Amino acid sequence: MHQRCCIGLITLLTFTATIWAQERSLAGFQYILVVAPSYGGDQIDIHGFGRYLEDQLRKDASWKVIRNLDELGKDRQKLSQTLLVALGHTMSDSSLKNRATLLFYDLIGNRVHAIDSSAMSWTTASGDVKKAINGALKRLREARPRFDPNRVTDLVALFTNLERYAMTEQDLQKYLTENRAALSPIEGVWSEQEGEYKIGIVRRKDAPATRFVAFVLESRNVLWDPGMVKARLDSTAYEGTFVARYFMGDHSEVGSTAKLDGGTLSFPVRYRDKDDIINFIKMDAAGLPPGGPPRSKDSSRVVSTGTGFMCHDDLIVTNYHVIHGGSFWEVVFPSTQQSYKLEVVVADKANDLAVLRLTPKEDGKKPAGRPLRVVDSQQARIGEEVYTIGFPLGDLLGSGHKAATGVLSATVGLEDDPRMFQLTVPAQPGNSGGPVLNASGQVIGVLASTLSVEYLYRKQQHLPQNVNFAIRSDYLLFLLRQVPKSSDMVPLDLSSFSRADQIARLQDSVGQIKTFK
């Protein structure tokens, strides 16, 4: 018997916590968010079960289904009423039962409820997993009491013995001003590199002069209030090196050897069996602006180029491999001769997708283009004509847009990879990340790769001709649901235009991605 298993992972937040054994009543929750199931190799929802679960929950009026936590903003009351539902399942290719398990967690990782169901494999394995999901949802409806506001538990109230430091930001500024000449280089105001926290660091008033405390001044994480201690640091015999205890987003404590290098303070941490480095930039009178000293593109080198397209007024989609290995990124729109800096919002290595946020000009000016319309690729058919627009071979063929057409030759990728389409659209390096569009000018995929000559010759002793692959838009749509949007913007409707007119209107929305080291 061949059997595949998965368990949904709670990775949407910057914080997760040790699961508590005690379960709380479902009556204290009314918002629900589906965590996409992930599989071996970090593949995300490759069978579409997460999307199916979300669709079924939307049919139940007793739940308020959300696509990402930014829909609730910083409203701690609503966030306290929010459940994450993770799907675990076994999927059998034989006639044995398929099982679906729904695990419900609050936003700090405490398990609130669990329910499971099974279904016989009379048809296809994936079809019967969906039957099992339906069975679990039926049991959930039977078990769930009506929402009761009195049963809501504030998230921060679930933590006990949280350490606080009795110094306000006003007190801190006064301390820094009065003690400027005697300050240690580590003392001052710091901003976490991603903007999640602004902290103050000072010598502890109740401890030896070699001990410092970092405490929150501002935070985008609703679990952190001003005054909460973010780290404790002890000086060592080595200048700029500190033994530290750092508190993660869920208030769990980890050890670190913190490094101070000019205006950068780094905390290397190991958390949940993963290594990470948390960086802070100095913001006080040391004179370093957010992000550190400005970097000139002239002093950096372009390590790769590709294509990206607007999926919102300030969001750009491309391939993960286009941005991988870079320190900063920009998008260039040749049609308007404008370039914009980018920051990575989501990097989905498993599905080779990335979503980046565009930084407007100082005058607030954004690109002239409008978002492309991304549609579900389930309706795409073998033999239908498709096309792409992008920047093959970088600037070698000129800096302007290039278009290419072909047909959709298969609805699966190499070795039946369900995430991919196979296309006859010609593709070169630099096309990666470009939109694959149908006859109506709608995005049904993201151009990703071409079949390796070496791979096919090794497998079949044959040289491939015009065999290229695109990631299906299903995976992009699910990814975009997790990304906060700055506003609602109507996508382009190109269905009534000729191919040439569609391409003319697309150019303001498709840009060249440059990755700098």
C-alpha positions in Angstrom: 0.0 0.0 0.0 1.3 3.4 -0.9 0.2 6.0 1.6 0.9 9.8 1.8 0.5 11.8 5.0 0.5 15.5 5.8 0.0 17.8 8.6 -0.9 21.5 8.2 1.8 23.7 9.8 1.1 27.0 11.6 3.6 29.1 9.8 1.5 32.2 8.8 2.5 34.1 12.0 5.8 35.4 13.2 5.1 33.5 16.4 4.1 30.0 17.4 4.0 28.5 20.8 4.1 25.2 22.6 0.7 23.5 22.3 -1.1 23.3 25.6 -2.9 20.1 26.5 -5.9 21.9 27.9 -8.6 22.7 25.3 -10.8 25.7 25.4 -14.4 26.1 24.3 -15.2 26.9 20.6 -17.7 29.3 21.9 -15.0 32.0 22.3 -14.2 32.1 18.6 -16.0 33.4 15.5 -13.2 34.2 13.0 -11.4 31.3 11.3 -8.3 31.1 9.0 -7.2 28.0 7.0 -3.6 27.1 7.2 -2.4 25.7 3.9 -1.3 22.0 4.3 2.3 21.5 3.6 4.0 18.3 2.5 7.5 16.8 2.2 9.9 19.2 0.6 7.8 22.2 1.8 5.2 21.7 -1.0 2.2 23.8 -0.1 -1.4 22.5 -0.8 -0.4 20.6 -3.9 -3.7 18.6 -3.8 -5.9 21.6 -3.2 -7.4 20.3 0.0 -6.7 23.6 1.9 -8.6 25.6 -0.8 -11.5 23.0 -0.6 -11.7 23.3 3.2 -11.8 27.1 3.0 -14.5 27.0 0.4 -16.6 24.7 2.5 -16.2 26.8 5.7 -17.4 29.9 3.7 -20.7 28.1 3.2 -21.2 28.0 7.0 -22.7 31.4 8.1 -21.7 30.8 11.7 -18.0 31.3 10.9 -16.4 34.5 9.6 -13.7 33.1 7.3 -10.7 35.4 6.7 -7.8 35.0 4.2 -5.1 36.6 6.3 -4.8 38.2 9.7 -4.3 41.7 8.3 -8.1 41.7 7.6 -8.4 42.1 11.4 -5.7 44.7 11.7 -4.4 45.2 15.3 -7.7 44.6 16.9 -6.7 42.3 19.8 -10.3 41.5 20.6 -10.9 40.1 17.1 -7.6 38.3 17.0 -8.4 36.7 20.3 -11.6 35.4 18.7 -9.7 33.9 15.8 -9.0 30.2 15.1 -6.4 28.7 12.8 -7.5 25.4 11.4 -4.8 23.0 10.2 -5.7 20.0 8.0 -4.0 16.7 8.6 -4.9 13.7 6.4 -3.9 10.3 5.2 -4.6 9.6 1.5 -4.5 6.0 0.3 -4.3 4.7 -3.2 -5.9 1.4 -2.2 -9.4 0.7 -1.0 -8.6 1.5 2.6 -10.1 4.5 4.4 -8.9 8.0 3.9 -8.9 10.1 7.1 -9.1 13.9 7.6 -8.2 15.6 10.9 -9.0 19.2 11.6 -6.8 20.8 14.3 -7.9 24.1 15.7 -5.4 26.5 17.4 -5.6 30.0 18.7 -3.1 32.5 17.5 -0.4 31.6 20.0 -0.4 28.0 19.1 -2.6 26.6 21.9 -4.7 23.7 20.6 -8.4 24.5 21.2 -10.2 21.6 19.5 -9.6 18.6 17.2 -12.0 16.6 15.1 -11.5 13.9 12.5 -13.5 11.8 10.0 -12.8 9.1 7.5 -14.2 8.0 4.1 -13.9 4.8 2.1 -12.0 5.0 -1.2 -14.8 4.1 -3.6 -13.6 6.6 -6.2 -10.3 8.5 -6.2 -8.1 9.0 -3.2 -8.3 12.8 -3.4 -12.1 12.7 -3.8 -12.5 10.6 -0.6 -10.3 12.9 1.4 -12.7 15.7 0.5 -15.6 13.4 1.7 -13.6 12.9 4.9 -13.2 16.7 5.2 -17.0 17.1 4.8 -17.6 14.5 7.5 -15.2 16.4 9.9 -17.0 19.6 9.2 -20.4 18.0 9.9 -19.1 16.9 13.3 -17.8 20.4 13.9 -21.2 21.9 13.2 -22.8 19.5 15.7 -20.2 20.1 18.4 -19.9 23.9 18.1 -21.9 26.0 20.6 -23.1 29.5 19.6 -20.5 32.3 19.8 -20.4 33.8 23.3 -18.4 37.1 23.7 -18.1 36.3 27.4 -16.0 33.2 26.5 -13.4 35.1 24.6 -9.9 35.0 26.3 -7.5 37.8 25.6 -4.3 36.5 24.0 -1.9 38.3 26.3 -3.9 37.1 29.3 -2.8 33.6 28.4 0.8 34.4 29.3 1.9 34.6 32.9 4.8 36.3 34.6 5.7 38.5 31.6 8.7 40.7 32.5 8.3 44.4 32.0 10.7 47.3 32.4 9.5 50.5 34.0 10.7 53.0 31.5 8.6 54.9 28.9 9.9 56.2 25.6 9.9 59.7 27.1 12.0 58.4 30.0 14.3 56.7 27.6 14.9 59.8 25.6 15.6 61.8 28.8 18.1 59.1 29.9 19.9 59.1 26.6 20.2 62.9 26.5 21.4 63.2 30.1 24.0 60.3 29.8 25.1 60.8 26.2 28.8 60.9 27.1 28.8 57.8 29.2 26.5 55.6 27.1 27.6 52.2 26.0 27.4 51.7 22.2 24.6 49.2 22.6 22.3 51.7 24.4 19.7 53.6 22.4 16.7 53.2 20.2 16.6 50.2 17.8 14.3 49.1 15.1 13.9 45.5 14.0 14.9 45.1 10.4 11.4 44.1 9.2 9.8 46.9 11.3 8.1 44.5 13.7 9.5 46.0 16.8 11.0 49.3 18.0 13.0 48.7 21.2 15.0 50.6 23.7 18.2 49.2 25.2 19.7 50.6 28.5 21.8 49.4 31.4 19.7 47.7 34.0 19.0 49.9 37.0 18.9 47.0 39.4 22.0 45.1 38.1 25.7 45.4 37.5 26.9 47.9 34.8 27.6 45.0 32.4 24.0 44.0 32.2 21.5 45.5 29.7 17.8 45.2 29.0 15.9 45.6 25.7 12.3 46.5 26.1 9.5 47.3 23.6 8.7 50.8 22.6 6.3 50.0 19.7 5.3 46.7 18.1 3.2 45.5 15.2 2.8 42.2 17.0 -0.4 42.5 19.2 1.1 40.1 21.7 3.7 42.8 22.7 2.8 45.9 24.6 5.2 48.8 25.4 7.4 48.0 28.3 7.6 44.3 27.8 11.2 42.9 27.9 12.4 41.7 24.5 15.9 40.6 25.6 18.4 40.6 28.4 22.1 41.0 27.5 25.3 40.5 29.5 28.7 41.9 28.3 31.5 39.5 27.7 35.3 39.9 27.6 35.0 40.3 23.8 34.0 43.8 22.6 30.7 43.9 20.8 29.7 40.3 22.0 26.9 39.7 24.5 25.4 36.6 26.1 21.7 37.1 25.5 18.3 35.7 26.3 15.9 36.7 23.6 12.1 36.5 23.7 10.5 35.3 20.5 7.2 36.6 19.1 5.3 34.1 21.3 7.3 35.2 24.4 9.2 31.9 24.5 12.8 32.5 25.6 15.9 31.4 23.6 19.6 31.8 24.2 21.8 33.8 21.8 25.2 35.3 21.4 24.4 38.8 20.3 26.8 40.7 18.0 27.1 44.5 17.9 28.6 45.7 14.6 28.4 49.5 14.3 24.7 50.3 13.9 23.6 46.7 13.6 22.7 44.4 16.5 22.2 40.7 15.5 20.7 37.9 17.6 21.4 34.5 16.0 18.7 32.1 17.4 17.7 28.5 17.0 13.9 28.1 17.3 11.7 25.2 16.4 14.8 23.4 15.1 15.5 26.2 12.6 18.3 28.7 12.6 17.6 32.4 12.1 19.2 35.8 12.7 17.1 38.7 14.0 18.6 42.0 13.1 18.1 45.4 14.7 19.2 48.8 13.2 20.2 51.7 15.5 17.8 54.6 15.3 19.0 57.1 17.9 21.7 59.9 17.7 24.2 57.4 16.2 22.7 58.8 12.9 21.8 55.6 11.1 18.5 55.7 9.2 16.2 52.7 8.9 17.9 50.0 6.9 21.4 51.3 7.7 23.6 53.4 5.4 22.1 53.9 1.9 23.5 51.6 -0.6 24.2 52.6 -4.1 23.3 50.3 -7.0 26.5 51.4 -8.6 28.5 49.7 -5.8 26.4 46.5 -6.1 26.1 44.0 -8.9 23.1 42.5 -10.6 23.1 38.8 -9.9 19.9 37.9 -11.9 17.1 39.4 -13.9 13.6 38.2 -14.6 10.1 39.3 -15.3 7.4 40.4 -12.8 3.8 41.5 -13.1 1.4 43.6 -11.0 -1.2 41.5 -9.1 -2.2 44.5 -7.0 -1.5 48.2 -6.9 1.7 47.7 -4.9 2.4 43.9 -5.3 4.6 42.3 -7.9 4.7 38.5 -8.6 7.8 36.7 -9.9 9.6 33.4 -9.4 11.5 32.6 -6.2 14.6 31.7 -8.2 14.7 35.2 -9.7 15.0 36.9 -6.3 17.0 34.2 -4.5 20.5 35.3 -3.3 19.8 39.0 -3.5 20.2 41.7 -1.0 17.8 44.2 -2.6 15.6 44.3 -5.6 14.0 46.7 -8.1 11.4 46.6 -10.9 11.9 48.6 -14.1 8.9 49.5 -16.3 10.4 50.3 -19.7 7.1 51.6 -21.0 7.3 54.6 -18.6 11.0 54.5 -17.9 10.3 54.3 -14.2 12.0 52.0 -11.6 10.8 51.2 -8.0 12.5 49.5 -5.1 11.0 46.2 -3.9 10.8 44.3 -0.6 10.0 40.6 -0.3 6.6 39.8 1.3 6.3 36.1 0.6 9.0 33.7 -0.7 7.6 30.3 -1.6 10.6 28.3 -2.5 8.7 25.0 -2.9 6.4 26.4 -5.6 9.0 28.8 -7.0 6.9 31.9 -6.4 7.6 35.2 -4.7 5.4 38.2 -3.9 7.2 41.6 -3.5 5.9 44.9 -2.3 6.7 48.0 -4.4 7.9 51.2 -2.7 6.3 54.3 -4.2 8.4 57.3 -5.2 9.1 60.0 -2.7 6.2 62.0 -4.3 3.9 59.0 -3.8 3.9 58.1 -7.5 3.1 54.4 -8.3 3.3 52.6 -11.6 0.9 53.6 -14.3 -0.3 50.0 -14.8 -3.1 48.1 -13.3 -3.1 44.6 -11.8 -3.5 41.7 -14.1 -6.5 39.5 -13.6 -5.4 36.2 -12.1 -7.9 33.4 -12.6 -8.2 29.8 -11.5 -6.3 27.5 -14.0 -8.7 24.6 -13.5 -10.5 25.5 -16.7 -7.4 25.7 -18.8 -7.5 23.1 -21.6 -4.8 21.3 -23.6 -4.4 22.9 -27.0 -5.6 26.4 -26.1 -3.5 29.2 -27.3 -1.5 31.1 -24.6 1.1 33.8 -24.6 3.6 35.6 -22.4 5.3 39.0 -22.2 8.6 39.6 -20.6 12.3 40.3 -20.9 14.2 37.3 -22.4 18.0 37.4 -22.1 17.8 40.5 -20.0 18.9 43.6 -21.9 20.8 41.6 -24.6 17.8 41.7 -26.9 17.0 45.3 -26.0 15.4 46.8 -22.9 11.8 46.7 -24.1 9.0 44.1 -23.7 9.1 40.9 -25.8 6.0 38.8 -26.5 5.8 35.1 -27.4 2.9 32.7 -28.2 2.3 29.0 -28.1 -0.2 26.4 -26.9 -0.8 24.7 -23.6 0.5 21.2 -24.3 -0.1 19.5 -21.0 -1.9 20.2 -17.7 0.9 18.7 -15.6 4.6 19.3 -15.5 7.7 17.1 -15.6 6.9 13.6 -14.3 3.3 14.5 -13.7 4.0 17.4 -11.4 0.4 18.7 -10.6 1.7 22.3 -9.9 2.8 22.9 -13.5 1.6 23.4 -17.0 3.6 22.4 -20.0 3.8 25.0 -22.8 5.2 25.5 -26.3 5.7 29.2 -25.6 9.4 30.0 -26.3 11.2 31.0 -23.1 14.7 32.2 -22.4 16.5 33.3 -19.2 14.9 36.5 -18.2 11.4 35.3 -19.1 11.1 33.7 -15.6 8.3 35.1 -13.5 6.4 36.4 -16.5 2.6 35.9 -16.8 1.2 33.2 -18.9 -2.1 34.5 -20.3 -5.1 33.0 -22.1 -7.0 34.4 -25.0 -8.9 36.8 -22.7 -5.6 38.3 -21.3 -6.1 36.6 -17.9 -3.2 35.1 -16.0 -3.4 31.3 -15.8 0.2 30.6 -14.8 3.7 32.0 -14.1 6.4 31.1 -16.5 9.1 29.2 -14.5 11.5 27.0 -16.4 12.5 25.2 -19.6 13.3 21.5 -19.8 17.0 20.9 -19.2 18.8 19.6 -22.3 21.2 17.7 -19.9 18.3 16.2 -18.0 16.4 14.9 -21.0 19.5 13.6 -22.8 20.5 11.7 -19.6 16.9 10.2 -19.3 16.0 9.6 -23.0 19.2 10.3 -25.1 17.1 13.0 -26.8 17.4 16.8 -27.1 14.2 18.7 -26.1 12.6 21.3 -28.4 10.6 24.1 -27.0 9.4 22.3 -23.8 8.7 24.9 -21.1 6.8 25.0 -17.8 4.6 27.4 -15.9 3.3 27.3 -12.3 -0.4 27.0 -12.3 -2.3 30.1 -11.1 -4.1 28.1 -8.4 -1.0 28.1 -6.3 -0.5 31.9 -6.9 -4.1 32.6 -5.9 -3.8 30.7 -2.6 -0.5 32.5 -1.9 -2.0 35.9 -2.6 -4.8 35.3 0.0 -2.1 35.3 2.7 -0.7 38.7 1.7 -2.1 42.0 3.1 -3.4 44.4 0.5 -3.0 48.2 0.8 -6.3 48.8 -1.1 -8.8 47.4 -3.6 -8.0 47.9 -7.2 -9.9 46.7 -10.2 -7.8 44.4 -12.4 -7.4 44.9 -16.1 -10.3 43.5 -18.3 -8.7 42.6 -21.7 -11.3 40.2 -22.9 -12.7 42.5 -25.6 -9.3 43.4 -27.1 -7.3 41.8 -29.8 -4.0 40.1 -28.9 -1.9 43.1 -30.1 -4.1 45.5 -28.1 -3.9 43.3 -25.0 -0.1 43.3 -25.2 0.0 47.1 -25.6 -2.1 47.5 -22.4 -0.1 44.9 -20.5 3.2 46.7 -20.8 2.6 49.2 -18.0 1.9 46.3 -15.7 4.8 44.0 -16.5 8.3 45.0 -15.5 11.9 43.6 -15.4 13.0 42.4 -12.0 16.6 43.1 -11.1 18.2 41.3 -8.2 21.3 43.0 -6.6 23.9 41.4 -4.4 
